[in-house]
Amino acid sequence: MFQTLVSAFKQKDLRKKLFIILGILLVYRLGCWIPVPGLNISVFNSNVDSSDFLSLLSSVSGGALANGSLLALGVIPYISASIIIQLLTIAFPSLQKLSQAGEDGKKKLAWYTRVTALIFSVLQAVAIVIAFSQSGAINTEALGTGTPDWIVPTIVCLVLIAGGMFTLWLGEKITDLGIGNGVSLLIFVGILCSASASLLEATQSVTTDLDKLWDIIIFAGLLVLVFGLMVFIDLSERKIPVQYAKQIKGRKMYGGQSTNIPIKVNGSGVLPIIFATALVTFPQLLLNMFWPSSDAYNWYATYLGTGTVWYFIANAILIFFFTYFYAQIAFNPDEVSRSLQQNGGFVLGIRAGKPTAEYLSKISKRITFFGAMYLAIIFVIPTVSMSLIQGGTAGTLLNAFSITGLLIVVSVALEFDKQLDAQMMMKSYRGFLK
């Protein structure tokens, strides 16, 4: 990837795009450190750190949520909105037609996603203001002693909503440049910033206690193993050979090529883990915000709280469910079979039509099972292994180097590398034709 970046900077157009992306990312990181007026940052930070789910969201945003910054909501409203729109696309035929209507359909779906993201921004901002005002995180007298109590919370709420939509605008500007997905890059930078800050803190503690160096070495070894496994699985795919029949049109012969249908082992990426952890931890988050001393919260924290046995079991089951769910969205055997038949293609040894669809469906289900097994293992085993050294210095790195964050970093880095390769290849072909 580093060689790809060096080669990209040698080309004027790509170098200009990369500098624009770096400028946008710099603006995003500055917005993650500017505090919202009216917030008591120390109290706000302690409330975020006390919740495992909020700590995860804060690490994804590069600490913006814990800092109580202008961009505290980050890309979370957009991610929630895009998930909802994808689910509704399957449930409603009208939205499914839009997804298949080319560029115009994609623009309408993007507009629906923005509106839904605005709704989620409003809901999340209001929930944060209501929940955190009870703990004194909002200074209602920030504008003076005679100011009504509702003015400062309203300002905080509006600033958070504006910050969430501004983050979405920054991500879309990066996407328009044609190098990677802008929202994914914002998440990528946020995770790396959180990880680098935790790594610096752990390294500084070594100067006072050399015994803590072994914790960091063990943690780094586990990290390298996990990274290697993630890259290997992310690049793994099953290639189904396809042959196209020869066709004679006029005096020319067409077809006869041999190609393949690639089916990725982990085609759903990190989404099943995000969905599973969100569903399991969201009830605890609500109970912690509004009913922290209730029996329901104590029961949930004891039996389904982060790190408990049933927490990992519930996440593993939900990971399997969402992996199969997204596999059906990403790969439709009936559509692939129909497209092959219309273009004169066929899978070697399989009849065209329904037999091809059944064969592709069987292969897809088998590969999806291994992909779901991989996600469940990569979520449970490394988390448990890293938790064994939580009492040492490496314990400070656990939130920053979460399995979800590592999967996002790997997938975004590989996708960005592919986009740069495609851009450079296109430039090479243009130069060759000239």
matplotlib code that plots the C-alpha trace (Angstrom):
import matplotlib.pyplot as plt

x = [0.0, 2.9, 4.3, 0.9, 0.8, 4.3, 3.3, 0.1, 1.9, 4.0, 0.9, -0.3, -4.1, -3.9, -1.6, -4.0, -6.9, -4.9, -3.9, -7.6, -8.5, -5.8, -7.1, -10.7, -9.4, -7.5, -10.7, -12.5, -9.8, -9.9, -13.7, -13.1, -11.2, -13.2, -15.6, -19.3, -20.1, -22.1, -20.7, -18.8, -16.1, -14.7, -18.1, -19.1, -15.9, -16.3, -19.9, -18.7, -15.9, -18.3, -20.3, -18.6, -20.9, -20.2, -16.5, -16.6, -18.4, -15.9, -12.9, -14.5, -14.8, -11.3, -12.3, -14.7, -17.6, -15.5, -14.2, -17.7, -16.6, -18.6, -18.4, -19.2, -22.0, -19.5, -20.7, -22.9, -26.2, -25.2, -24.2, -27.6, -29.4, -27.7, -28.4, -32.1, -32.3, -30.6, -33.1, -36.1, -34.8, -35.4, -38.7, -40.3, -40.3, -40.4, -37.1, -35.7, -36.6, -34.7, -31.6, -31.7, -32.6, -29.0, -27.5, -30.8, -32.1, -28.8, -29.2, -32.7, -31.6, -28.7, -31.2, -33.4, -30.3, -29.4, -32.9, -32.8, -29.4, -30.8, -33.6, -31.1, -28.9, -31.9, -32.8, -29.3, -28.6, -31.8, -31.0, -27.5, -28.7, -31.5, -29.3, -26.2, -28.0, -29.0, -25.4, -24.4, -22.5, -24.4, -23.8, -27.2, -25.6, -22.9, -24.6, -25.2, -27.0, -30.3, -30.5, -33.5, -32.5, -33.7, -31.6, -28.1, -29.4, -31.1, -27.9, -25.9, -28.5, -28.5, -24.7, -24.5, -27.0, -25.1, -21.9, -23.3, -24.6, -21.3, -19.4, -21.7, -20.9, -17.2, -17.5, -19.5, -16.9, -14.2, -16.4, -17.0, -13.2, -13.5, -10.9, -12.5, -15.6, -15.5, -17.4, -15.2, -12.1, -13.4, -14.0, -10.5, -8.8, -10.8, -9.8, -6.1, -6.1, -7.6, -5.2, -2.1, -3.1, -3.5, -0.3, 1.6, 0.1, 1.1, 4.6, 5.1, 4.2, 7.1, 9.6, 8.6, 8.1, 10.1, 8.0, 5.1, 7.1, 6.3, 2.6, 3.0, 5.1, 2.5, -0.3, 1.7, 2.2, -1.5, -2.2, 0.1, -1.5, -5.0, -4.1, -2.6, -5.7, -7.9, -6.0, -5.8, -9.6, -10.5, -8.6, -9.9, -12.6, -14.1, -13.8, -16.5, -15.4, -17.7, -17.6, -19.3, -20.6, -19.3, -21.7, -21.5, -22.9, -22.5, -18.9, -17.5, -17.4, -18.1, -17.8, -15.8, -14.1, -13.4, -13.9, -15.1, -17.6, -15.7, -17.5, -15.7, -15.4, -16.2, -18.4, -20.4, -17.3, -17.6, -21.4, -22.5, -20.3, -21.5, -25.1, -24.7, -22.8, -25.3, -28.3, -26.8, -25.4, -28.1, -30.6, -27.8, -27.0, -30.6, -30.9, -27.6, -28.7, -32.2, -32.5, -29.0, -30.1, -33.0, -33.1, -33.4, -30.1, -28.3, -29.7, -28.7, -25.2, -24.7, -25.9, -25.6, -23.1, -19.9, -17.5, -20.0, -20.4, -23.9, -22.7, -20.3, -22.9, -25.6, -23.1, -22.0, -25.6, -26.4, -23.2, -24.3, -27.8, -26.6, -23.9, -26.4, -28.8, -26.2, -25.0, -28.5, -28.3, -24.8, -25.2, -28.4, -28.0, -31.2, -30.1, -26.6, -28.0, -30.4, -27.6, -25.4, -28.1, -29.0, -25.3, -24.6, -22.6, -22.8, -21.0, -18.9, -20.7, -24.0, -27.0, -28.1, -31.2, -32.5, -29.8, -27.2, -29.1, -29.3, -25.6, -24.6, -27.0, -25.4, -21.9, -22.8, -24.4, -21.3, -18.9, -21.2, -21.0, -17.2, -17.4, -19.8, -17.6, -14.6, -16.4, -17.6, -14.2, -12.4, -14.8, -14.7, -11.2, -9.0, -11.3, -11.0, -7.2, -6.6, -8.8, -6.4, -3.8, -6.3, -4.7, -1.4, -0.4, -1.9, -5.3, -5.4, -5.2, -8.2, -10.8, -8.7, -7.7, -11.1, -11.8, -14.5, -12.1, -9.4, -11.8, -12.8, -9.1, -8.2, -11.2, -10.9, -7.2, -7.5, -10.4, -8.5, -5.5, -7.7, -9.2, -5.8, -4.6, -7.7, -7.1, -3.4, -4.3, -6.8, -4.2, -1.8, -4.3, -4.9, -1.2, -0.9, -3.7, -2.2]
y = [0.0, 2.4, 1.8, 2.6, 5.9, 6.8, 6.1, 8.0, 11.1, 11.1, 11.8, 15.4, 14.7, 12.0, 14.1, 17.0, 14.7, 13.3, 16.7, 17.7, 14.6, 15.3, 18.9, 17.6, 15.1, 17.9, 20.0, 16.9, 16.3, 20.0, 19.7, 16.7, 18.8, 22.1, 21.8, 22.5, 25.7, 25.0, 21.5, 20.5, 18.5, 16.7, 15.4, 14.6, 12.7, 10.6, 9.7, 8.5, 6.5, 4.8, 3.2, 0.5, 1.3, 5.0, 4.3, 2.3, 5.1, 7.6, 5.4, 5.2, 9.0, 9.5, 10.7, 13.3, 12.1, 11.9, 15.4, 16.8, 18.4, 20.1, 16.8, 14.6, 12.7, 11.9, 9.5, 7.4, 9.0, 8.4, 4.8, 4.2, 5.9, 3.9, 0.6, 1.5, 2.4, -0.8, -2.8, -0.9, -1.4, -5.2, -4.7, -2.2, -3.0, 0.7, 1.3, -1.8, -0.5, 2.8, 0.8, -0.8, 2.4, 3.5, 6.9, 8.6, 5.9, 6.1, 9.9, 9.5, 6.9, 9.1, 11.9, 9.6, 8.6, 12.2, 12.9, 9.8, 10.8, 14.2, 12.5, 10.3, 13.3, 15.1, 12.0, 11.3, 14.9, 15.2, 11.9, 13.0, 16.4, 14.8, 12.0, 14.0, 17.0, 14.8, 14.3, 18.0, 17.7, 20.7, 24.1, 25.8, 29.0, 29.2, 32.4, 34.0, 33.4, 34.8, 32.7, 30.3, 26.7, 25.5, 27.9, 26.3, 22.7, 23.8, 25.4, 22.3, 20.2, 22.4, 22.4, 18.6, 18.3, 20.7, 18.9, 15.6, 16.9, 18.7, 15.5, 13.8, 16.7, 16.2, 12.5, 13.1, 15.6, 12.9, 10.4, 12.9, 12.9, 9.2, 7.8, 5.6, 6.1, 9.3, 8.2, 5.1, 7.2, 9.4, 6.3, 5.0, 8.2, 8.4, 4.8, 5.4, 8.6, 6.9, 4.0, 6.2, 8.2, 5.0, 3.6, 6.8, 6.7, 3.1, 3.8, 6.7, 4.4, 2.2, 4.9, 4.5, 0.7, -1.5, -4.5, -3.0, -3.4, -7.1, -6.3, -4.1, -6.8, -9.5, -7.2, -6.2, -9.9, -10.7, -7.6, -8.7, -12.2, -10.7, -8.3, -11.1, -13.2, -10.3, -9.5, -13.1, -13.7, -10.3, -11.2, -14.8, -15.6, -18.6, -18.3, -20.2, -20.7, -19.4, -20.0, -17.9, -19.5, -18.4, -16.3, -15.4, -12.0, -11.0, -11.9, -11.6, -14.1, -13.0, -14.7, -17.8, -16.2, -17.9, -15.9, -16.5, -15.3, -14.3, -14.9, -13.4, -15.4, -12.3, -10.4, -8.7, -7.1, -5.7, -4.9, -8.1, -7.4, -3.7, -4.8, -7.6, -5.5, -2.5, -4.7, -6.4, -3.2, -0.7, -1.8, -1.5, 2.0, 3.2, 1.7, 3.3, 6.7, 6.9, 4.2, 3.6, 2.4, 0.1, -3.7, -4.1, -2.4, -4.5, -7.7, -6.8, -5.7, -8.9, -11.4, -9.6, -6.8, -6.4, -9.2, -11.7, -15.2, -14.6, -11.4, -13.3, -16.1, -13.5, -11.7, -14.9, -15.9, -12.5, -12.4, -15.6, -14.1, -10.8, -12.5, -14.7, -11.7, -9.5, -12.4, -12.5, -8.7, -8.7, -11.9, -12.9, -16.3, -15.9, -12.5, -13.8, -16.9, -14.9, -12.5, -15.4, -17.0, -13.8, -13.2, -16.7, -17.7, -20.9, -22.5, -25.4, -28.7, -27.0, -26.4, -22.8, -21.4, -22.8, -25.5, -22.7, -20.6, -23.6, -24.4, -20.7, -20.6, -23.8, -22.5, -19.1, -20.6, -22.8, -19.8, -17.6, -20.2, -20.0, -16.2, -16.1, -18.6, -16.4, -13.2, -15.0, -16.4, -13.1, -11.3, -13.7, -15.2, -12.0, -10.1, -12.7, -13.2, -9.4, -9.2, -11.6, -8.9, -6.1, -5.6, -4.5, -1.5, -3.2, -2.9, 0.8, -0.3, -2.6, 0.0, 1.8, -1.5, -3.2, -6.0, -4.0, -1.1, -3.4, -4.9, -1.5, -0.4, -3.4, -3.3, 0.5, 0.3, -2.5, -0.7, 2.6, 0.7, -0.8, 2.5, 4.1, 1.2, 1.6, 5.3, 4.8, 2.0, 4.3, 7.0, 4.5, 3.3, 7.0, 7.6, 4.5, 5.4, 8.9]
z = [0.0, 0.8, -2.7, -4.2, -2.3, -3.5, -7.1, -6.7, -5.5, -8.6, -10.7, -10.7, -10.7, -8.0, -5.9, -6.0, -5.0, -2.1, -0.8, -0.9, 1.1, 3.6, 4.0, 4.6, 7.1, 8.9, 9.1, 10.5, 13.2, 14.2, 14.6, 16.9, 19.4, 19.5, 22.5, 22.3, 24.3, 27.4, 28.1, 31.2, 29.4, 32.4, 33.5, 30.0, 29.4, 32.6, 31.6, 28.2, 29.7, 32.1, 29.2, 27.1, 24.1, 24.2, 24.6, 21.4, 19.6, 20.9, 19.7, 16.2, 16.1, 17.3, 20.8, 19.5, 21.6, 24.8, 24.1, 23.8, 20.5, 17.7, 15.7, 18.7, 16.8, 14.0, 11.3, 13.6, 12.4, 8.8, 9.5, 11.2, 8.4, 5.7, 7.5, 7.8, 4.1, 3.1, 5.2, 3.8, 0.2, 0.7, 2.4, -0.1, -3.9, -4.7, -3.0, -4.6, -8.0, -7.2, -6.3, -9.7, -11.6, -12.3, -11.3, -10.8, -8.4, -6.4, -6.1, -4.7, -2.3, -1.2, -0.6, 1.5, 3.5, 4.2, 5.5, 7.6, 8.9, 9.9, 11.8, 13.6, 14.4, 16.0, 18.0, 19.2, 20.1, 22.1, 23.9, 24.8, 26.1, 28.2, 29.6, 30.3, 31.7, 34.7, 35.7, 35.4, 32.1, 30.7, 32.3, 32.1, 33.5, 30.7, 29.3, 32.7, 35.9, 34.7, 31.6, 31.4, 31.9, 28.5, 26.3, 26.8, 26.3, 23.1, 21.8, 22.6, 20.8, 17.7, 17.6, 17.8, 15.0, 12.8, 13.6, 12.6, 9.2, 8.6, 9.1, 6.5, 4.1, 4.6, 3.9, 0.7, -0.5, -0.2, -2.0, -4.9, -5.6, -6.6, -4.2, -1.6, 0.5, 2.4, 5.5, 5.7, 5.6, 8.4, 10.5, 9.5, 10.6, 13.9, 14.8, 14.0, 16.1, 19.1, 18.7, 18.4, 21.4, 23.5, 22.2, 23.1, 26.6, 27.0, 25.7, 28.1, 31.1, 30.2, 31.1, 34.8, 34.9, 32.4, 33.4, 31.5, 28.3, 28.2, 28.2, 25.2, 23.4, 24.0, 22.9, 19.8, 18.9, 19.2, 17.2, 14.3, 14.3, 14.2, 11.4, 9.3, 9.7, 8.8, 5.6, 4.6, 5.0, 3.5, 0.3, 0.1, -2.4, -4.2, -8.0, -10.0, -13.6, -16.3, -20.0, -22.7, -25.8, -29.2, -31.3, -34.9, -35.8, -39.5, -40.4, -36.8, -34.0, -30.5, -27.1, -26.3, -23.3, -20.0, -16.8, -13.2, -10.6, -7.4, -4.1, -1.1, 2.1, 4.1, 1.7, 4.4, 6.0, 9.5, 9.4, 11.1, 14.1, 14.3, 14.1, 16.7, 19.3, 18.8, 19.4, 22.5, 24.1, 23.1, 25.9, 28.5, 27.1, 27.5, 31.0, 32.0, 30.7, 32.1, 34.8, 36.1, 39.6, 38.4, 38.9, 35.1, 34.6, 37.2, 35.8, 32.2, 33.3, 35.2, 32.6, 29.2, 30.0, 28.1, 28.8, 30.2, 28.8, 27.5, 25.9, 23.7, 23.0, 22.0, 19.8, 18.1, 17.3, 15.9, 13.9, 12.1, 11.5, 10.0, 8.0, 6.2, 5.9, 4.2, 2.0, 0.4, -0.2, -1.7, -3.9, -5.6, -7.3, -9.4, -10.9, -11.6, -13.3, -15.4, -16.4, -17.4, -19.5, -21.3, -22.3, -23.4, -20.3, -18.3, -15.3, -16.4, -15.8, -14.8, -17.0, -17.5, -15.7, -12.5, -12.0, -12.1, -9.6, -7.2, -7.6, -6.9, -3.9, -2.5, -2.9, -1.5, 1.6, 2.3, 1.9, 4.0, 6.8, 6.9, 6.8, 9.7, 11.6, 11.0, 12.2, 15.3, 16.1, 15.4, 17.7, 20.6, 20.8, 20.4, 22.7, 25.4, 24.9, 25.1, 28.2, 30.0, 30.1, 30.9, 34.3, 32.7, 30.5, 27.4, 29.0, 28.0, 24.4, 24.4, 23.6, 20.9, 19.3, 19.4, 17.0, 15.3, 14.8, 13.4, 10.9, 9.8, 9.4, 7.4, 5.1, 4.5, 3.8, 1.3, -0.5, -0.6, -2.1, -4.8, -5.6, -6.1, -8.2, -10.4, -10.8, -11.7, -14.2, -15.9, -16.2, -17.7, -20.3, -21.3, -21.7, -23.8, -26.1, -26.7]

ax = plt.figure().add_subplot(projection="3d")
ax.plot(x, y, z, "-o")
ax.set_aspect("equal")
plt.show()
